[in-house]
Amino acid sequence: MNSKFLLVLFLIGLVPFIFTNSYAAYDDDSITSGNFGNSPFNREFGDVKLLDAYFGTLNNKIEVEAGDKNVPFTIEFANVGTQDITGIQGRLALPLGFSGSDGPGNAINSNTNANSEAGENFSLTFYVNLDKKLQIRQYSGTVELDYSRLRESGIRSSYSNFDFKVTGDSTINVRASESFLTSLKSNNFVVNIINDGTASISGVDVTINNVQTSLSANTASITNIENVLILETSWDLGNIPEKSSSSFIMDVYVPESLKGDTLRIPLSISYYNTQGDKETISKILDFYIRGLIDLTIFNVKVIELSGTQMVIGEIINEGNEDALFGFVTIEANGDSNIKSNTQFIDEIEIDAPIPFNIPIEFDGEPKYGEHDVTFTLRYKDSVRDEIFLPYQTTIIVNQPAILDGDNFNPAIVIIPIILVIGFAIFIILRRKKSGLPVNWRLIFDLKNRIK
């Protein structure tokens, strides 16, 4: 009797071990319907799988920033089931600061009913508004998907969580340090690529489009870039953060034939935006080509004119454009006490030396000898920009000759007297030789006239 009772107790105690070894233990890591636990290969078996979520339309991601309205937001799915699904509708739940295009408090629904064949991808597009106080960072959202299987009544629902990013918006502008280029010379200027947006850009490459035509804002316009010589035509600028810029130097030689024309340089700027997509935009740099004014001051020296010391010189223009409204100013350097003085010389034509002369005046007692001075040539070009050309040199100021009107020069009186005496002797001798009487009255009249 006791043995039978003990056998029954033994069998009862053995039952839990038998059932425990017959079935896998159920916990958070156990295999359930559509769940392989928390392993790296965790997979939920269902009809749809979320692939990506981003601002933009299918295959066309866009950059957005705080304050944007009615922005498309696309979510891509894959139909991983074995049957086609139809009547797909989505409802979007986003954090505070995001709202539907119909305004806050309204549901964010997808824009259409979609269908998807088994094994195919599909997408839903929502339209949302972004509050002005949103930050440029990553956010989380949830999408509810309602659909029906073919040959099956009823509606199935699926929920998926996802992460998305408010990227900021990159805005690219181009600005050159010069608005005017000069013909007959090589022009070096700085070109700035400016990111005025709120998103950084990377892999920035700038290339000059050497083409006959370039699109402007309204129509096709002709560019004359083929008539100039550009030393480099491409530049790698790397990354440009938001609200900053990067620059490069462009070296352009402009021939004389383009004087007075507008030079258009088309640029192609390629970069990667914060969505990781490569974008290419076109910009045009416009320059006005002015003529070359190349002035030189030479032959500077000091002369004496009517008792006044004058500094004279010449100016020659070896460019291809006249200089306008020219002035020459002399100024003292060092211990020189020559007063500043200016002469107006007006237009300085090309290939024709223009003289100037400035009287020398002293500040205080005159100092003779060497004087270090600076001549400043001031003029305007064809666009009325005022230009100053300095020329430093040393001039020698000599003491002027002294003329004293009170000093008597005997030669002034003696020479006429000798001439009168000689003429009188000549007349007397001639009269005696010819036997004629001497006309003393004529001789005295001639003497008086000479006096």
C-alpha positions as CSV (number, residue, x, y, z in Angstrom):
1,M,0.0,0.0,0.0
2,N,2.7,2.4,0.9
3,S,4.7,1.6,-2.3
4,K,1.7,2.3,-4.5
5,F,1.2,5.7,-2.7
6,L,4.8,6.6,-3.2
7,L,4.7,5.6,-6.9
8,V,1.7,7.9,-7.4
9,L,3.5,10.8,-5.8
10,F,6.6,10.2,-7.9
11,L,4.6,10.3,-11.1
12,I,2.8,13.5,-10.1
13,G,6.1,15.2,-9.4
14,L,7.5,14.1,-12.7
15,V,4.7,15.6,-14.8
16,P,6.1,19.2,-14.8
17,F,9.5,18.1,-16.0
18,I,7.9,16.2,-18.9
19,F,5.8,19.1,-20.1
20,T,8.6,21.6,-19.5
21,N,11.0,19.7,-21.8
22,S,8.3,19.2,-24.4
23,Y,7.7,22.9,-25.1
24,A,10.1,25.9,-25.4
25,A,10.1,28.3,-22.5
26,Y,8.0,31.4,-23.1
27,D,9.5,34.7,-22.2
28,D,10.5,38.0,-23.9
29,D,13.1,36.2,-26.0
30,S,10.9,33.2,-26.9
31,I,9.7,32.3,-30.3
32,T,6.1,33.4,-30.7
33,S,4.0,34.1,-33.8
34,G,6.2,36.4,-35.8
35,N,8.8,37.0,-33.1
36,F,12.4,35.7,-33.0
37,G,13.2,37.5,-29.8
38,N,15.8,40.3,-29.4
39,S,18.5,38.8,-31.6
40,P,20.0,40.9,-34.4
41,F,17.8,38.9,-36.8
42,N,14.5,39.9,-35.0
43,R,11.7,39.8,-37.6
44,E,8.0,40.3,-37.2
45,F,6.1,38.4,-39.8
46,G,3.3,40.5,-41.3
47,D,2.0,41.9,-44.5
48,V,3.9,45.2,-44.6
49,K,7.3,46.4,-43.6
50,L,8.3,50.1,-43.2
51,L,11.4,50.9,-45.3
52,D,12.1,54.7,-45.0
53,A,10.5,58.0,-43.9
54,Y,11.6,61.4,-45.2
55,F,10.4,64.8,-46.4
56,G,9.8,65.0,-50.1
57,T,8.1,62.8,-52.7
58,L,9.0,59.3,-53.9
59,N,12.7,59.2,-54.9
60,N,13.0,62.9,-54.4
61,K,14.0,63.9,-50.9
62,I,13.9,67.6,-50.0
63,E,15.4,69.8,-47.3
64,V,13.0,71.5,-44.9
65,E,13.4,74.0,-42.1
66,A,11.2,75.4,-39.3
67,G,8.3,77.4,-40.5
68,D,7.8,75.5,-43.8
69,K,4.2,74.8,-44.8
70,N,2.4,72.1,-46.7
71,V,5.6,70.0,-47.0
72,P,5.3,66.5,-48.5
73,F,6.3,63.7,-46.1
74,T,6.7,60.3,-47.7
75,I,6.9,56.9,-46.1
76,E,8.0,53.8,-48.1
77,F,6.7,50.3,-47.4
78,A,7.2,46.8,-48.7
79,N,4.4,44.3,-49.1
80,V,6.2,41.3,-47.7
81,G,3.1,39.2,-47.5
82,T,2.0,36.5,-50.0
83,Q,-1.1,38.3,-51.1
84,D,-2.0,41.6,-52.8
85,I,-3.3,44.3,-50.5
86,T,-5.7,47.1,-51.5
87,G,-7.4,50.2,-50.1
88,I,-4.2,51.2,-48.3
89,Q,-4.7,54.3,-46.1
90,G,-2.3,55.8,-43.7
91,R,-2.6,58.0,-40.6
92,L,0.4,59.9,-39.3
93,A,1.2,60.7,-35.7
94,L,4.1,63.3,-35.2
95,P,5.4,65.0,-32.1
96,L,4.5,68.5,-31.0
97,G,5.4,71.2,-33.5
98,F,4.2,69.2,-36.5
99,S,0.6,69.4,-37.9
100,G,-1.4,68.5,-40.9
101,S,-1.7,70.9,-43.8
102,D,-5.3,71.5,-42.8
103,G,-4.0,73.0,-39.5
104,P,-3.4,71.9,-35.9
105,G,-6.0,69.5,-34.4
106,N,-6.7,67.7,-37.7
107,A,-5.6,64.2,-38.5
108,I,-2.6,63.8,-40.9
109,N,-4.0,61.4,-43.5
110,S,-2.3,60.1,-46.6
111,N,-3.4,61.6,-49.9
112,T,-4.7,58.6,-51.7
113,N,-5.9,55.0,-51.5
114,A,-3.1,52.8,-52.7
115,N,-2.8,49.2,-53.8
116,S,0.2,46.9,-53.7
117,E,1.0,43.5,-55.2
118,A,2.7,40.9,-53.1
119,G,6.5,41.4,-53.0
120,E,6.3,45.0,-54.3
121,N,7.1,48.4,-52.7
122,F,4.6,51.2,-52.2
123,S,4.6,54.6,-50.6
124,L,2.2,57.0,-48.9
125,T,2.6,60.8,-49.0
126,F,1.4,63.1,-46.2
127,Y,1.4,66.9,-46.2
128,V,2.5,68.6,-42.9
129,N,3.3,72.0,-41.5
130,L,6.4,72.7,-39.4
131,D,6.2,75.1,-36.5
132,K,8.7,78.0,-36.5
133,K,10.2,76.9,-33.2
134,L,11.3,73.5,-34.3
135,Q,15.0,72.7,-34.1
136,I,17.2,71.1,-36.7
137,R,17.5,67.5,-35.3
138,Q,16.0,64.0,-35.4
139,Y,12.4,63.2,-34.3
140,S,10.3,60.1,-33.9
141,G,6.8,59.4,-35.3
142,T,4.3,56.6,-35.7
143,V,2.2,55.6,-38.8
144,E,-1.0,53.6,-38.7
145,L,-1.7,51.6,-41.9
146,D,-5.1,50.3,-42.8
147,Y,-5.6,47.9,-45.7
148,S,-7.5,44.8,-46.9
149,R,-6.2,41.5,-48.4
150,L,-7.6,40.3,-51.6
151,R,-10.2,37.5,-51.1
152,E,-10.5,38.4,-47.5
153,S,-13.2,40.5,-45.8
154,G,-12.4,43.1,-43.1
155,I,-9.7,45.6,-42.6
156,R,-6.2,45.0,-41.1
157,S,-4.2,47.6,-39.2
158,S,-0.5,47.8,-38.8
159,Y,1.5,50.3,-36.6
160,S,5.1,51.2,-37.2
161,N,7.5,53.6,-35.5
162,F,10.2,55.5,-37.4
163,D,12.7,58.2,-37.1
164,F,13.0,61.3,-39.3
165,K,15.0,64.5,-39.4
166,V,14.3,68.2,-39.9
167,T,17.3,68.8,-42.1
168,G,17.3,72.5,-42.5
169,D,17.5,74.2,-45.9
170,S,20.7,75.0,-47.8
171,T,20.5,78.2,-49.9
172,I,23.5,78.8,-52.3
173,N,24.5,82.2,-53.5
174,V,27.6,83.4,-55.4
175,R,29.3,86.7,-55.1
176,A,32.5,88.1,-56.6
177,S,34.8,90.6,-54.9
178,E,34.9,92.7,-58.1
179,S,32.1,94.0,-60.4
180,F,34.5,95.4,-63.0
181,L,37.3,93.8,-64.9
182,T,40.0,95.6,-66.9
183,S,40.9,94.8,-70.5
184,L,44.5,94.2,-71.6
185,K,45.5,92.7,-68.3
186,S,45.1,89.7,-66.0
187,N,42.4,90.2,-63.4
188,N,42.6,88.4,-60.0
189,F,39.5,88.4,-57.9
190,V,37.8,86.3,-55.2
191,V,34.6,84.3,-55.7
192,N,32.6,83.4,-52.6
193,I,30.2,80.5,-52.5
194,I,27.8,81.4,-49.7
195,N,25.5,79.0,-47.9
196,D,22.8,81.3,-46.5
197,G,20.6,78.4,-45.4
198,T,20.2,76.5,-42.2
199,A,21.7,73.2,-43.4
200,S,25.3,72.4,-44.2
201,I,26.4,71.1,-47.6
202,S,29.4,68.8,-48.4
203,G,31.5,67.8,-51.3
204,V,31.1,71.2,-53.0
205,D,32.6,71.3,-56.5
206,V,32.6,74.4,-58.7
207,T,33.1,74.2,-62.5
208,I,33.0,76.8,-65.2
209,N,30.7,75.9,-68.0
210,N,32.5,76.8,-71.2
211,V,29.5,76.8,-73.4
212,Q,28.1,79.1,-76.1
213,T,24.8,79.6,-74.4
214,S,23.7,79.8,-70.8
215,L,20.2,79.9,-69.4
216,S,19.3,83.1,-67.6
217,A,16.1,83.6,-65.6
218,N,13.8,84.1,-68.5
219,T,15.5,83.1,-71.7
220,A,18.7,81.8,-73.3
221,S,21.5,84.4,-73.4
222,I,24.8,84.4,-75.1
223,T,28.0,84.3,-73.1
224,N,31.3,85.5,-74.4
225,I,33.5,83.4,-72.0
226,E,35.2,81.8,-75.0
227,N,36.9,85.2,-75.7
228,V,38.8,85.3,-72.4
229,L,41.5,83.3,-70.9
230,I,40.8,81.6,-67.6
231,L,43.8,80.0,-65.8
232,E,41.7,77.5,-63.7
233,T,38.2,76.2,-64.5
234,S,37.3,74.0,-61.5
235,W,37.7,74.1,-57.7
236,D,37.0,71.7,-54.8
237,L,35.7,73.5,-51.8
238,G,34.7,70.6,-49.5
239,N,32.1,71.3,-46.8
240,I,30.3,74.6,-46.2
241,P,28.4,74.8,-42.9
242,E,25.2,76.8,-42.6
243,K,25.4,80.6,-42.6
244,S,29.0,80.5,-43.8
245,S,31.0,80.6,-47.0
246,S,34.0,79.3,-48.9
247,S,36.0,81.1,-51.5
248,F,38.5,80.6,-54.3
249,I,40.6,82.9,-56.6
250,M,39.8,83.2,-60.3
251,D,42.4,84.6,-62.7
252,V,40.9,86.0,-66.0
253,Y,42.8,87.7,-68.8
254,V,40.5,90.0,-70.8
255,P,41.5,91.1,-74.4
256,E,41.1,94.7,-75.6
257,S,38.2,93.7,-77.9
258,L,35.9,93.3,-74.9
259,K,36.3,96.8,-73.6
260,G,32.8,98.2,-72.8
261,D,31.1,94.8,-72.9
262,T,29.6,92.6,-70.2
263,L,31.4,89.3,-69.5
264,R,29.2,86.5,-68.3
265,I,30.9,83.5,-66.5
266,P,28.5,80.5,-66.0
267,L,29.2,78.3,-63.0
268,S,28.0,74.8,-62.2
269,I,27.9,74.1,-58.4
270,S,27.5,70.5,-57.3
271,Y,27.2,69.3,-53.7
272,Y,25.5,66.8,-51.3
273,N,22.7,68.1,-49.2
274,T,21.8,66.8,-45.7
275,Q,19.6,64.1,-47.2
276,G,22.7,62.7,-48.8
277,D,21.5,63.5,-52.3
278,K,23.7,65.1,-54.9
279,E,22.4,68.4,-56.3
280,T,23.7,70.6,-59.1
281,I,22.8,74.2,-59.6
282,S,23.8,76.9,-62.1
283,K,24.9,80.5,-61.3
284,I,26.2,83.3,-63.5
285,L,28.8,85.9,-62.6
286,D,28.4,89.2,-64.6
287,F,31.3,91.7,-65.0
288,Y,31.5,95.0,-66.8
289,I,34.8,95.3,-68.9
290,R,36.4,98.7,-68.6
291,G,39.3,100.0,-70.5
292,L,42.9,100.1,-69.2
293,I,44.3,103.4,-68.0
294,D,48.1,103.1,-67.6
295,L,49.7,106.4,-66.6
296,T,53.3,107.2,-66.0
297,I,55.0,110.5,-64.8
298,F,58.4,111.2,-66.2
299,N,60.9,114.0,-67.2
300,V,60.3,115.8,-63.9
301,K,62.7,118.7,-63.3
302,V,62.9,122.3,-62.1
303,I,63.3,125.3,-64.4
304,E,63.3,129.1,-63.8
305,L,60.8,131.1,-65.8
306,S,60.6,134.9,-65.5
307,G,62.3,134.7,-62.1
308,T,59.9,132.0,-60.8
309,Q,61.0,128.4,-60.0
310,M,58.7,125.9,-61.8
311,V,58.6,122.2,-61.5
312,I,57.7,120.6,-64.9
313,G,57.0,117.1,-66.1
314,E,55.1,114.9,-68.5
315,I,52.4,112.3,-68.2
316,I,51.8,109.5,-70.7
317,N,48.8,107.1,-70.9
318,E,49.9,103.7,-72.3
319,G,46.4,102.1,-71.9
320,N,43.4,102.0,-74.2
321,E,41.1,104.4,-72.5
322,D,41.4,108.2,-71.7
323,A,41.7,109.3,-68.1
324,L,39.2,112.0,-67.1
325,F,39.4,115.1,-64.8
326,G,43.1,114.8,-64.1
327,F,44.9,116.8,-61.3
328,V,48.6,116.8,-60.4
329,T,49.5,117.7,-56.8
330,I,53.0,118.3,-55.4
331,E,53.6,117.6,-51.7
332,A,56.7,117.8,-49.6
333,N,58.3,114.8,-47.9
334,G,60.8,114.7,-45.1
335,D,62.3,118.1,-44.2
336,S,61.2,119.8,-47.4
337,N,59.2,123.0,-46.9
338,I,57.7,123.2,-50.4
339,K,54.0,124.1,-50.2
340,S,51.4,121.7,-51.5
341,N,50.1,122.9,-54.9
342,T,47.7,121.5,-57.5
343,Q,47.3,121.9,-61.2
344,F,44.2,120.8,-63.2
345,I,45.2,119.0,-66.5
346,D,41.7,117.7,-67.5
347,E,41.7,114.7,-69.9
348,I,44.7,112.5,-70.4
349,E,44.5,110.9,-73.8
350,I,46.3,107.7,-74.8
351,D,49.7,107.7,-76.6
352,A,50.1,111.5,-76.2
353,P,52.4,113.0,-73.5
354,I,50.6,115.7,-71.4
355,P,52.9,118.4,-69.9
356,F,52.3,119.9,-66.5
357,N,54.0,122.8,-64.7
358,I,53.6,123.8,-61.1
359,P,55.1,127.0,-59.5
360,I,57.2,126.3,-56.4
361,E,56.3,128.0,-53.2
362,F,57.9,127.6,-49.8
363,D,56.4,127.5,-46.4
364,G,58.7,129.9,-44.6
365,E,62.2,130.8,-45.9
366,P,63.2,129.2,-49.2
367,K,65.4,126.2,-49.0
368,Y,67.6,125.5,-52.0
369,G,69.0,122.2,-53.0
370,E,67.4,118.7,-53.0
371,H,63.8,118.3,-52.0
372,D,62.0,114.9,-51.6
373,V,58.5,115.4,-52.9
374,T,55.5,113.2,-54.0
375,F,53.4,113.9,-57.1
376,T,49.9,112.6,-56.8
377,L,48.0,112.1,-60.1
378,R,44.3,112.0,-59.4
379,Y,41.8,111.1,-62.2
380,K,38.6,109.2,-62.9
381,D,38.0,106.2,-65.2
382,S,35.0,105.5,-67.5
383,V,32.8,104.4,-64.6
384,R,33.7,107.5,-62.6
385,D,35.8,105.7,-60.0
386,E,38.4,108.1,-58.7
387,I,42.0,106.8,-58.8
388,F,45.2,108.1,-57.1
389,L,48.6,107.5,-58.6
390,P,51.5,108.5,-56.4
391,Y,55.0,109.2,-57.7
392,Q,57.9,110.0,-55.4
393,T,61.1,111.7,-56.6
394,T,63.8,114.2,-55.6
395,I,64.0,117.6,-57.3
396,I,66.8,120.2,-57.1
397,V,65.8,123.8,-56.5
398,N,68.5,126.3,-57.4
399,Q,68.8,129.8,-56.1
400,P,67.4,132.2,-58.8
401,A,69.7,134.8,-60.5
402,I,69.7,138.2,-58.7
403,L,68.8,141.2,-60.9
404,D,69.5,144.7,-59.3
405,G,68.1,147.6,-61.3
406,D,70.2,150.2,-59.4
407,N,73.5,148.9,-60.6
408,F,74.9,151.0,-63.5
409,N,76.4,149.1,-66.4
410,P,79.0,151.4,-68.1
411,A,78.9,149.3,-71.3
412,I,75.3,150.6,-71.8
413,V,76.6,154.2,-72.3
414,I,80.2,153.6,-73.6
415,I,79.2,151.5,-76.6
416,P,76.8,154.1,-78.1
417,I,79.3,156.9,-77.5
418,I,82.0,154.9,-79.3
419,L,79.6,154.3,-82.2
420,V,78.8,158.0,-82.5
421,I,82.4,159.1,-82.3
422,G,83.3,156.5,-85.0
423,F,80.5,157.7,-87.2
424,A,81.4,161.3,-86.8
425,I,85.1,160.7,-87.7
426,F,83.9,158.7,-90.7
427,I,81.8,161.7,-91.9
428,I,84.5,164.3,-91.3
429,L,87.1,162.3,-93.2
430,R,84.7,161.7,-96.1
431,R,83.8,165.4,-96.3
432,K,87.5,166.5,-96.3
433,K,88.4,164.0,-98.9
434,S,85.6,165.2,-101.2
435,G,86.4,168.9,-100.4
436,L,82.9,169.5,-98.9
437,P,82.4,171.5,-95.7
438,V,81.7,169.5,-92.6
439,N,78.0,169.6,-91.4
440,W,78.6,169.8,-87.7
441,R,74.9,170.4,-87.1
442,L,74.1,166.9,-88.5
443,I,76.6,165.3,-86.3
444,F,75.2,166.9,-83.2
445,D,71.7,165.9,-84.1
446,L,72.8,162.3,-84.5
447,K,74.5,162.4,-81.2
448,N,71.4,163.7,-79.4
449,R,69.2,161.0,-81.0
450,I,71.6,158.2,-79.7
451,K,71.4,159.7,-76.3
